[in-house]
Amino acid sequence: MIDIPVIETARLRLTALAERHFDDYAAMLADPASTRWIGDGEPLDRTNAWRSLAMLIGHWQLRGYGMWALELKDTGEFIGRAGLMCPEGWPDLELGWMLKPEFRHHGYATEAGNAILEFAWRKLNVPRVISLVKIGNEASDRVAERLGGEHIEDMDFFGAHNHVFAYYPPFIEKRRAWA
């Protein structure tokens, strides 16, 4: 088993997804407002929410990175998930996020995203990370822009039209600026 690191930000604890998160996770995935912009856009029943959770946990074992549970530091409450994914067939290493409705529009996705990008640059030494944002998801477009994402193209992926935002490590951005 891989040891999934815990990352703390000013307000959040990014920790390994676990069975203790499952009821909240399943409720989030059963909510049409939460799944509208994820996957095929359809809510998941508990069985498929379990499969989703298991896949995200297994991603850490297979790739050495993955999604974290997002918890509020002061209460330990589960508020969503965020992290890095690159399942078979993905176009590149992707930064993604999903928050329970009552925790959106408070800056949590941006706060988690910044910490995750720092992890990608310092621990994984990757040259680039992307976010696939379904066209029309303006809130996630804004998060990607606040994280420093550059809208590099639009792409059809898994039957959806997406904006592709690219993030580069700070040292690569500086080098690109000098070119």
Backbone as ProteinMPNN parsed JSONL, in Angstrom:
{"seq_chain_A": "MIDIPVIETARLRLTALAERHFDDYAAMLADPASTRWIGDGEPLDRTNAWRSLAMLIGHWQLRGYGMWALELKDTGEFIGRAGLMCPEGWPDLELGWMLKPEFRHHGYATEAGNAILEFAWRKLNVPRVISLVKIGNEASDRVAERLGGEHIEDMDFFGAHNHVFAYYPPFIEKRRAWA", "coords_chain_A": {"N_chain_A": [[0.829, -1.183, 0.0], [0.502, 2.198, -0.805], [1.685, 5.108, 0.837], [-0.347, 7.673, 1.425], [0.091, 11.074, 1.258], [-0.655, 13.596, 3.725], [-1.89, 16.8, 3.34], [-1.86, 20.071, 4.499], [-3.608, 23.118, 4.416], [-4.401, 26.605, 4.839], [-7.117, 26.425, 5.634], [-7.907, 23.828, 5.116], [-7.678, 20.22, 5.223], [-6.114, 17.913, 3.315], [-6.569, 14.666, 2.769], [-6.259, 11.054, 2.78], [-8.79, 9.468, 0.917], [-11.311, 7.53, 2.41], [-13.177, 4.794, 3.889], [-14.652, 5.971, 5.921], [-15.451, 8.366, 4.827], [-17.428, 7.685, 3.113], [-20.365, 7.84, 3.248], [-20.905, 10.624, 3.061], [-19.562, 11.105, 0.659], [-20.993, 9.474, -1.149], [-23.495, 10.717, -0.981], [-22.853, 13.208, -2.091], [-22.243, 12.423, -4.735], [-24.724, 11.504, -5.512], [-26.183, 13.713, -5.931], [-27.598, 15.669, -8.39], [-26.762, 18.304, -9.012], [-24.132, 18.261, -8.212], [-22.929, 16.356, -9.838], [-23.281, 17.243, -12.373], [-21.251, 18.376, -13.998], [-19.315, 16.456, -14.103], [-17.823, 13.476, -15.345], [-20.235, 11.547, -17.041], [-22.204, 13.26, -16.376], [-24.347, 12.35, -14.956], [-26.045, 11.52, -11.879], [-24.826, 9.272, -9.305], [-25.691, 6.075, -7.975], [-25.47, 4.426, -4.733], [-23.961, 2.066, -5.06], [-22.424, 2.551, -7.383], [-21.155, 4.85, -6.527], [-19.535, 3.756, -4.566], [-17.846, 2.223, -6.196], [-16.61, 4.315, -7.563], [-15.244, 5.59, -5.451], [-13.509, 3.5, -4.716], [-12.015, 3.26, -7.083], [-10.702, 5.751, -7.106], [-9.132, 5.557, -4.796], [-7.58, 3.331, -5.489], [-6.187, 4.427, -7.618], [-4.059, 5.791, -6.483], [-2.376, 3.67, -5.753], [-1.74, 2.573, -8.232], [-0.654, 4.701, -9.741], [0.736, 6.411, -8.037], [-0.169, 8.834, -7.229], [-3.165, 10.785, -6.746], [-6.62, 11.405, -5.921], [-7.594, 13.398, -3.133], [-9.474, 13.391, -0.068], [-11.25, 16.229, 0.922], [-11.201, 18.0, 3.822], [-12.526, 20.165, 6.316], [-10.29, 21.902, 8.32], [-10.848, 22.808, 10.931], [-13.126, 21.416, 11.791], [-13.122, 18.856, 10.736], [-14.955, 18.062, 8.889], [-16.111, 16.483, 5.916], [-15.835, 17.907, 2.766], [-15.552, 17.589, 0.058], [-13.739, 16.472, -2.854], [-10.447, 16.469, -4.284], [-7.694, 16.481, -6.541], [-5.168, 14.676, -8.379], [-5.317, 12.983, -11.474], [-4.845, 10.368, -13.828], [-6.112, 8.279, -15.499], [-6.167, 5.299, -17.573], [-6.204, 6.141, -20.978], [-6.547, 8.86, -20.626], [-5.898, 12.283, -21.585], [-3.746, 13.642, -20.395], [-1.998, 14.357, -17.312], [-4.319, 15.179, -14.948], [-5.69, 17.807, -12.997], [-8.303, 17.862, -10.803], [-11.453, 18.731, -9.219], [-14.147, 18.594, -6.861], [-16.841, 19.718, -5.094], [-19.072, 19.587, -2.28], [-22.341, 21.029, -2.568], [-22.919, 23.114, -0.652], [-20.446, 24.074, 0.001], [-19.282, 25.343, -2.072], [-17.98, 28.22, -3.836], [-16.466, 29.467, -1.892], [-13.786, 29.589, -2.087], [-12.451, 27.208, -1.603], [-11.837, 25.224, -3.536], [-9.861, 26.492, -5.056], [-7.929, 26.914, -3.072], [-7.28, 24.261, -2.361], [-6.448, 23.362, -4.894], [-4.126, 24.916, -5.404], [-2.378, 23.84, -3.451], [-2.229, 21.222, -4.354], [-1.1, 21.501, -6.9], [1.406, 22.439, -6.105], [2.327, 20.112, -4.842], [2.444, 18.471, -7.135], [4.506, 19.734, -8.572], [6.722, 19.705, -6.775], [6.906, 17.08, -5.67], [6.25, 15.194, -7.661], [7.525, 16.113, -9.887], [6.581, 16.857, -12.45], [6.172, 18.058, -15.838], [3.897, 19.378, -16.64], [0.464, 19.989, -15.908], [-2.991, 19.447, -16.451], [-6.372, 20.754, -16.6], [-9.5, 19.532, -17.359], [-12.319, 21.096, -18.303], [-15.685, 21.104, -18.552], [-17.345, 22.749, -21.17], [-19.236, 25.532, -20.423], [-19.226, 25.298, -17.706], [-18.697, 27.639, -15.901], [-17.891, 28.401, -13.336], [-15.859, 26.544, -12.678], [-14.098, 27.154, -14.746], [-13.26, 29.67, -13.846], [-11.967, 28.934, -11.457], [-9.824, 27.422, -12.501], [-8.493, 29.456, -13.902], [-7.792, 31.17, -11.751], [-5.959, 29.524, -10.555], [-3.856, 29.803, -12.219], [-4.049, 28.608, -14.653], [-3.71, 28.167, -18.147], [-5.722, 28.632, -20.864], [-5.522, 26.444, -23.306], [-6.621, 24.993, -25.396], [-9.637, 23.616, -26.881], [-11.388, 20.572, -26.384], [-12.904, 17.572, -27.407], [-13.966, 15.095, -25.295], [-14.71, 12.017, -24.015], [-17.348, 12.301, -24.954], [-18.04, 14.926, -24.351], [-17.72, 18.476, -24.64], [-14.862, 20.272, -23.893], [-12.98, 22.785, -22.167], [-9.496, 23.059, -22.136], [-7.224, 23.571, -19.711], [-3.923, 24.459, -18.995], [-1.291, 24.002, -16.7], [1.857, 25.035, -15.562], [5.023, 24.343, -14.037], [6.489, 26.842, -11.884], [9.207, 27.426, -12.585], [9.347, 26.616, -15.237], [7.498, 28.291, -16.428], [8.836, 30.735, -16.188], [11.053, 30.227, -17.784], [9.776, 29.879, -20.235], [8.846, 32.463, -20.581], [11.202, 33.787, -21.117], [11.926, 32.853, -23.556]], "CA_chain_A": [[0.0, 0.0, 0.0], [1.218, 3.466, -0.854], [1.384, 6.038, 1.907], [-0.905, 8.891, 0.835], [0.464, 12.188, 2.13], [-1.643, 14.555, 4.203], [-1.476, 18.177, 3.057], [-2.698, 21.042, 5.197], [-3.596, 24.502, 3.961], [-4.92, 27.481, 5.895], [-8.437, 25.998, 6.111], [-8.24, 22.477, 4.683], [-6.809, 19.054, 5.333], [-6.232, 16.985, 2.199], [-6.221, 13.397, 3.376], [-6.663, 9.9, 1.981], [-10.186, 9.042, 0.902], [-11.448, 6.312, 3.206], [-14.556, 4.351, 4.094], [-15.337, 6.925, 6.8], [-15.986, 9.442, 4.0], [-18.314, 7.148, 2.085], [-21.743, 8.352, 3.257], [-20.881, 11.983, 2.498], [-19.132, 10.997, -0.735], [-22.121, 8.93, -1.905], [-24.522, 11.762, -1.052], [-22.39, 14.204, -3.064], [-22.37, 11.864, -6.079], [-26.144, 11.293, -5.806], [-26.761, 15.036, -6.156], [-27.43, 16.08, -9.793], [-25.999, 19.556, -9.106], [-22.721, 17.947, -8.012], [-22.394, 15.522, -10.924], [-23.595, 17.861, -13.67], [-20.057, 18.685, -14.787], [-18.341, 15.378, -13.906], [-18.135, 12.234, -16.064], [-21.34, 11.659, -18.003], [-23.146, 14.245, -15.873], [-25.454, 11.697, -14.25], [-25.783, 11.145, -10.486], [-24.486, 7.872, -9.068], [-26.268, 5.403, -6.823], [-24.446, 4.072, -3.742], [-23.068, 1.037, -5.596], [-21.464, 3.189, -8.287], [-20.344, 5.762, -5.713], [-18.514, 2.898, -3.96], [-16.875, 1.924, -7.251], [-15.851, 5.544, -7.795], [-14.329, 5.755, -4.323], [-12.483, 2.458, -4.823], [-11.133, 3.619, -8.203], [-9.845, 6.869, -6.711], [-8.141, 5.038, -3.845], [-6.68, 2.475, -6.259], [-5.351, 5.258, -8.484], [-2.822, 6.056, -5.741], [-1.53, 2.482, -5.824], [-1.297, 2.358, -9.606], [0.075, 5.839, -10.32], [1.53, 7.133, -7.047], [-0.868, 10.09, -6.949], [-4.597, 10.6, -6.914], [-7.541, 12.358, -5.289], [-7.679, 13.475, -1.684], [-10.681, 13.911, 0.577], [-11.076, 17.573, 1.461], [-11.852, 18.17, 5.116], [-12.269, 21.424, 7.003], [-9.341, 21.659, 9.413], [-11.377, 23.093, 12.264], [-14.199, 20.494, 12.192], [-12.936, 17.528, 10.156], [-16.076, 17.755, 7.998], [-15.826, 16.196, 4.515], [-16.487, 18.908, 1.914], [-15.404, 17.253, -1.347], [-12.52, 15.767, -3.267], [-9.61, 17.176, -5.26], [-6.425, 15.807, -6.715], [-4.58, 14.42, -9.682], [-5.731, 11.723, -12.083], [-4.472, 10.073, -15.21], [-6.487, 6.903, -15.819], [-5.921, 4.846, -18.942], [-6.942, 6.872, -22.001], [-6.636, 10.295, -20.343], [-4.959, 13.017, -22.439], [-2.592, 14.138, -19.642], [-2.22, 14.392, -15.874], [-5.38, 16.162, -14.732], [-6.1, 18.329, -11.703], [-9.755, 17.992, -10.745], [-12.038, 19.042, -7.917], [-15.593, 18.464, -6.736], [-17.231, 20.12, -3.739], [-20.48, 19.532, -1.919], [-22.914, 22.332, -2.949], [-22.862, 24.161, 0.373], [-19.065, 24.521, 0.192], [-18.814, 26.02, -3.283], [-17.909, 29.689, -3.839], [-15.77, 29.937, -0.688], [-12.359, 29.542, -2.364], [-11.849, 25.939, -1.194], [-11.249, 24.535, -4.699], [-8.617, 27.192, -5.386], [-6.975, 26.643, -1.993], [-6.821, 22.875, -2.53], [-5.741, 23.277, -6.171], [-2.771, 25.454, -5.245], [-1.583, 22.875, -2.7], [-2.036, 20.039, -5.199], [-0.103, 21.853, -7.917], [2.707, 22.459, -5.419], [2.68, 18.696, -4.716], [2.82, 17.98, -8.469], [5.81, 20.288, -8.968], [7.798, 19.334, -5.842], [7.003, 15.641, -5.389], [6.151, 14.388, -8.872], [8.419, 16.705, -10.888], [5.954, 16.771, -13.767], [6.347, 19.29, -16.603], [2.623, 20.035, -16.94], [-0.793, 19.428, -15.413], [-4.128, 20.083, -17.121], [-7.734, 20.565, -16.107], [-10.542, 19.441, -18.373], [-13.502, 21.756, -17.754], [-16.765, 21.071, -19.539], [-17.766, 24.067, -21.623], [-20.437, 25.947, -19.717], [-18.94, 25.273, -16.275], [-17.959, 28.888, -15.722], [-17.266, 28.442, -12.006], [-14.579, 25.826, -12.748], [-13.208, 27.964, -15.592], [-12.669, 30.709, -12.992], [-11.003, 28.289, -10.551], [-8.631, 27.108, -13.299], [-7.794, 30.724, -14.173], [-7.177, 31.624, -10.492], [-4.807, 28.649, -10.302], [-2.812, 30.105, -13.194], [-4.235, 27.805, -15.857], [-3.737, 28.814, -19.464], [-6.659, 27.942, -21.756], [-4.685, 26.137, -24.467], [-7.414, 24.438, -26.494], [-10.879, 22.94, -26.551], [-11.23, 19.174, -26.746], [-13.989, 16.635, -27.157], [-13.442, 13.992, -24.505], [-15.79, 11.219, -23.45], [-18.647, 12.805, -25.369], [-18.299, 16.279, -23.869], [-16.834, 19.544, -25.11], [-14.11, 20.749, -22.733], [-11.828, 23.675, -22.198], [-8.3, 22.453, -21.552], [-6.345, 24.531, -19.052], [-2.608, 23.88, -18.699], [-0.504, 24.609, -15.626], [3.272, 24.714, -15.688], [5.781, 24.714, -12.833], [6.972, 28.224, -11.972], [10.487, 27.558, -13.285], [9.09, 26.469, -16.673], [6.837, 29.525, -16.865], [9.874, 31.764, -16.331], [11.859, 29.879, -18.949], [8.954, 30.164, -21.414], [8.783, 33.909, -20.741], [12.48, 34.26, -21.66], [12.131, 32.33, -24.922]], "C_chain_A": [[0.875, 1.249, 0.0], [0.767, 4.349, 0.308], [0.924, 7.349, 1.274], [-0.603, 10.058, 1.766], [-0.75, 13.018, 2.553], [-1.072, 15.936, 3.935], [-2.424, 19.097, 3.812], [-2.497, 22.413, 4.591], [-4.152, 25.348, 5.097], [-6.224, 26.948, 6.485], [-8.739, 24.523, 5.899], [-7.203, 21.45, 5.097], [-7.12, 18.172, 4.139], [-5.704, 15.657, 2.712], [-6.745, 12.256, 2.504], [-8.172, 9.68, 2.066], [-10.276, 7.702, 1.621], [-12.926, 5.975, 3.376], [-15.336, 5.324, 4.975], [-15.93, 8.101, 6.039], [-17.162, 8.989, 3.137], [-19.73, 7.72, 2.111], [-21.815, 9.753, 2.659], [-20.512, 11.968, 1.017], [-20.291, 10.515, -1.605], [-23.236, 9.961, -2.034], [-24.132, 12.836, -2.063], [-22.586, 13.691, -4.487], [-23.815, 11.548, -6.465], [-26.847, 12.597, -6.16], [-26.525, 15.484, -7.596], [-26.646, 17.385, -9.963], [-24.504, 19.31, -8.946], [-22.131, 17.202, -9.2], [-22.602, 16.127, -12.303], [-22.379, 18.007, -14.567], [-18.997, 17.588, -14.724], [-18.776, 14.151, -14.703], [-19.231, 12.424, -17.084], [-22.42, 12.624, -17.531], [-24.298, 13.672, -15.073], [-25.069, 11.41, -12.798], [-25.489, 9.65, -10.372], [-25.26, 7.328, -7.87], [-25.128, 4.976, -5.895], [-23.466, 3.034, -4.277], [-22.012, 1.66, -6.496], [-20.622, 4.242, -7.579], [-19.224, 4.97, -5.028], [-17.43, 2.573, -4.981], [-16.0, 3.138, -7.547], [-14.82, 5.753, -6.692], [-13.178, 4.75, -4.412], [-11.506, 2.769, -5.956], [-10.174, 4.742, -7.799], [-8.774, 6.427, -5.718], [-7.116, 4.174, -4.578], [-5.749, 3.242, -7.179], [-4.023, 5.574, -7.81], [-1.858, 4.881, -5.861], [-0.935, 2.312, -7.216], [-0.388, 3.463, -10.13], [0.973, 6.581, -9.333], [0.998, 8.517, -6.744], [-2.352, 9.838, -7.171], [-5.383, 11.715, -6.268], [-7.432, 12.249, -3.773], [-9.112, 13.792, -1.277], [-10.332, 15.306, 1.081], [-11.881, 17.667, 2.745], [-11.557, 19.569, 5.636], [-11.363, 21.135, 8.191], [-9.979, 21.827, 10.783], [-12.445, 22.11, 12.727], [-13.98, 19.059, 11.728], [-14.032, 17.14, 9.183], [-15.594, 17.54, 6.567], [-16.574, 17.215, 3.651], [-16.353, 18.597, 0.426], [-14.128, 16.476, -1.597], [-11.754, 16.666, -4.229], [-8.307, 16.402, -5.371], [-6.047, 15.636, -8.157], [-5.015, 13.047, -10.185], [-5.128, 11.592, -13.472], [-4.804, 8.608, -15.492], [-6.127, 6.567, -17.266], [-6.811, 5.636, -19.901], [-7.056, 8.364, -21.765], [-5.61, 11.044, -21.19], [-3.7, 13.496, -21.725], [-2.941, 14.041, -18.159], [-3.197, 15.52, -15.564], [-5.545, 16.515, -13.266], [-7.609, 18.501, -11.748], [-10.221, 18.259, -9.333], [-13.546, 18.866, -8.005], [-15.945, 18.766, -5.288], [-18.721, 19.899, -3.524], [-21.067, 20.93, -2.151], [-22.744, 23.433, -1.915], [-21.45, 24.695, 0.609], [-18.471, 25.166, -1.061], [-18.8, 27.529, -3.057], [-17.335, 30.26, -2.536], [-14.253, 29.905, -0.883], [-11.69, 28.227, -2.007], [-11.201, 25.205, -2.369], [-9.918, 25.175, -5.086], [-7.547, 26.901, -4.332], [-6.404, 25.227, -2.124], [-5.991, 22.749, -3.802], [-4.324, 23.802, -6.095], [-1.87, 24.47, -4.51], [-1.274, 21.645, -3.55], [-1.034, 20.331, -6.312], [1.292, 21.908, -7.306], [3.215, 21.025, -5.224], [3.156, 18.145, -6.064], [4.21, 18.474, -8.858], [6.928, 19.733, -8.086], [7.996, 17.833, -5.675], [6.995, 14.788, -6.651], [7.069, 14.871, -9.992], [7.864, 16.595, -12.303], [6.109, 18.095, -14.507], [5.05, 20.054, -16.849], [1.493, 19.262, -16.276], [-1.892, 20.143, -16.181], [-5.385, 19.957, -16.26], [-8.645, 20.533, -17.314], [-11.812, 20.008, -17.746], [-14.569, 21.768, -18.838], [-17.201, 22.494, -19.874], [-19.14, 24.376, -21.026], [-20.247, 25.974, -18.215], [-18.068, 26.482, -15.939], [-17.281, 28.983, -14.359], [-15.921, 27.715, -12.025], [-13.603, 26.496, -13.697], [-12.497, 29.005, -14.722], [-11.662, 30.118, -12.005], [-9.708, 28.006, -11.308], [-7.826, 28.379, -13.588], [-7.116, 31.241, -12.91], [-5.954, 30.787, -10.134], [-3.658, 28.895, -11.282], [-2.916, 29.282, -14.457], [-4.338, 28.656, -17.105], [-4.675, 28.001, -20.352], [-5.936, 27.698, -23.081], [-5.455, 25.588, -25.651], [-8.761, 23.985, -25.961], [-10.761, 21.521, -27.091], [-12.542, 18.436, -26.479], [-13.386, 15.434, -26.447], [-14.599, 13.306, -23.808], [-17.158, 11.829, -23.735], [-18.986, 14.199, -24.89], [-17.283, 17.245, -24.476], [-16.188, 20.176, -23.879], [-13.134, 21.852, -23.096], [-10.673, 22.899, -21.579], [-7.439, 23.596, -21.008], [-5.046, 23.817, -18.714], [-1.938, 24.715, -17.612], [0.93, 24.135, -15.795], [3.993, 25.096, -14.402], [6.341, 26.125, -12.98], [8.275, 28.362, -12.746], [10.315, 27.381, -14.785], [8.411, 27.715, -17.207], [7.871, 30.621, -17.096], [10.718, 31.498, -17.576], [11.074, 30.188, -20.235], [8.897, 31.678, -21.657], [10.07, 34.465, -21.351], [12.669, 33.845, -23.121], [11.716, 33.321, -25.973]], "O_chain_A": [[1.866, 1.329, 0.726], [-0.399, 4.327, 0.702], [1.722, 8.054, 0.656], [-0.994, 10.039, 2.933], [-1.737, 13.119, 1.824], [0.082, 16.216, 4.259], [-3.642, 18.922, 3.768], [-1.375, 22.822, 4.29], [-4.35, 24.847, 6.203], [-6.422, 27.008, 7.698], [-9.72, 24.011, 6.439], [-6.028, 21.758, 5.293], [-8.256, 17.73, 3.966], [-4.527, 15.539, 3.051], [-7.565, 12.466, 1.611], [-8.754, 9.702, 3.151], [-9.411, 6.842, 1.454], [-13.804, 6.772, 3.047], [-16.543, 5.486, 4.8], [-16.825, 8.772, 6.552], [-17.819, 9.813, 2.501], [-20.251, 8.059, 1.049], [-22.69, 10.036, 1.841], [-21.073, 12.72, 0.219], [-20.546, 11.075, -2.671], [-23.858, 10.067, -3.092], [-24.981, 13.322, -2.81], [-23.044, 14.434, -5.355], [-24.097, 11.344, -7.645], [-27.982, 12.583, -6.637], [-25.375, 15.665, -7.997], [-25.938, 17.552, -10.956], [-23.692, 20.064, -9.482], [-20.962, 17.392, -9.535], [-22.14, 15.57, -13.299], [-22.469, 17.784, -15.774], [-17.894, 17.769, -15.239], [-19.961, 13.82, -14.736], [-19.179, 13.345, -17.899], [-23.437, 12.793, -18.203], [-25.136, 14.417, -14.565], [-23.915, 11.095, -12.51], [-25.863, 8.867, -11.245], [-25.459, 8.027, -6.876], [-23.956, 5.145, -6.231], [-22.272, 3.105, -3.988], [-20.831, 1.332, -6.385], [-19.489, 4.501, -7.986], [-18.097, 5.453, -4.921], [-16.24, 2.638, -4.673], [-14.794, 3.005, -7.756], [-13.659, 6.056, -6.969], [-12.017, 5.106, -4.209], [-10.301, 2.564, -5.808], [-8.983, 4.694, -8.11], [-7.632, 6.879, -5.796], [-5.917, 4.276, -4.317], [-4.653, 2.777, -7.489], [-2.984, 5.624, -8.468], [-0.657, 5.077, -6.049], [0.233, 1.952, -7.361], [0.547, 3.191, -10.883], [1.877, 7.305, -9.748], [1.663, 9.297, -6.062], [-2.744, 8.806, -7.715], [-4.885, 12.826, -6.087], [-7.211, 11.174, -3.214], [-9.869, 14.387, -2.044], [-9.24, 15.529, 1.605], [-13.091, 17.443, 2.752], [-10.467, 20.099, 5.423], [-11.634, 20.228, 8.979], [-9.678, 21.065, 11.702], [-12.662, 21.97, 13.931], [-14.59, 18.138, 12.27], [-14.05, 16.01, 8.695], [-14.776, 18.306, 6.058], [-17.788, 17.374, 3.778], [-16.975, 19.271, -0.396], [-13.525, 15.907, -0.687], [-12.338, 17.515, -4.902], [-7.871, 15.752, -4.421], [-6.53, 16.344, -9.041], [-5.075, 12.081, -9.425], [-4.932, 12.577, -14.185], [-3.907, 7.79, -15.698], [-5.824, 7.45, -18.068], [-8.012, 5.782, -19.673], [-7.601, 9.078, -22.607], [-4.55, 10.494, -21.488], [-2.682, 13.734, -22.375], [-4.063, 13.681, -17.804], [-2.934, 16.68, -15.88], [-5.541, 15.641, -12.399], [-8.138, 19.195, -12.616], [-9.485, 18.045, -8.369], [-14.14, 18.973, -9.078], [-15.412, 18.146, -4.368], [-19.524, 20.008, -4.45], [-20.367, 21.922, -1.952], [-22.454, 24.574, -2.273], [-21.275, 25.669, 1.341], [-17.284, 25.492, -1.093], [-19.515, 28.047, -2.2], [-17.664, 31.375, -2.131], [-13.508, 30.168, 0.061], [-10.467, 28.128, -2.096], [-10.126, 24.624, -2.214], [-8.959, 24.474, -5.408], [-6.387, 26.669, -4.673], [-5.195, 25.025, -2.012], [-4.944, 22.102, -3.795], [-3.409, 23.2, -6.659], [-0.718, 24.281, -4.899], [-0.177, 21.092, -3.47], [-0.203, 19.48, -6.629], [2.257, 21.467, -7.929], [4.4, 20.755, -5.419], [4.158, 17.433, -6.124], [5.005, 17.716, -9.414], [7.973, 19.332, -8.598], [9.128, 17.365, -5.552], [7.669, 13.759, -6.701], [7.357, 14.128, -10.931], [8.595, 16.276, -13.241], [6.172, 19.149, -13.874], [5.078, 21.227, -17.22], [1.562, 18.044, -16.108], [-1.746, 21.316, -16.526], [-5.444, 19.16, -15.323], [-8.574, 21.4, -18.185], [-12.322, 19.462, -16.768], [-14.388, 22.361, -19.902], [-17.399, 23.327, -18.99], [-20.072, 23.578, -21.121], [-21.03, 26.611, -17.51], [-16.863, 26.357, -15.722], [-16.211, 29.581, -14.24], [-14.946, 28.206, -11.455], [-12.393, 26.419, -13.482], [-11.288, 29.202, -14.841], [-10.623, 30.723, -11.742], [-8.621, 28.312, -10.818], [-6.597, 28.36, -13.519], [-5.978, 31.708, -12.976], [-5.025, 31.276, -9.491], [-2.608, 28.262, -11.179], [-1.98, 29.251, -15.256], [-4.965, 29.715, -17.115], [-4.447, 26.811, -20.567], [-5.758, 28.618, -23.879], [-5.002, 25.698, -26.79], [-8.997, 23.971, -24.753], [-10.122, 21.286, -28.117], [-13.198, 18.651, -25.459], [-12.426, 14.831, -26.925], [-15.374, 13.943, -23.094], [-18.022, 11.868, -22.859], [-20.136, 14.619, -25.016], [-16.149, 16.876, -24.78], [-16.879, 20.567, -22.939], [-12.544, 21.858, -24.176], [-10.859, 22.166, -20.607], [-6.989, 24.466, -21.753], [-5.064, 22.697, -18.204], [-2.005, 25.944, -17.605], [1.18, 22.978, -16.13], [3.617, 26.068, -13.746], [6.635, 26.557, -14.094], [8.438, 29.323, -13.497], [11.087, 27.961, -15.548], [8.709, 28.156, -18.317], [7.795, 31.352, -18.083], [11.055, 32.417, -18.322], [11.638, 30.697, -21.204], [8.9, 32.123, -22.804], [10.042, 35.495, -22.026], [13.484, 34.43, -23.835], [11.824, 33.038, -27.166]]}, "name": "protein", "num_of_chains": 1, "seq": "MIDIPVIETARLRLTALAERHFDDYAAMLADPASTRWIGDGEPLDRTNAWRSLAMLIGHWQLRGYGMWALELKDTGEFIGRAGLMCPEGWPDLELGWMLKPEFRHHGYATEAGNAILEFAWRKLNVPRVISLVKIGNEASDRVAERLGGEHIEDMDFFGAHNHVFAYYPPFIEKRRAWA"}
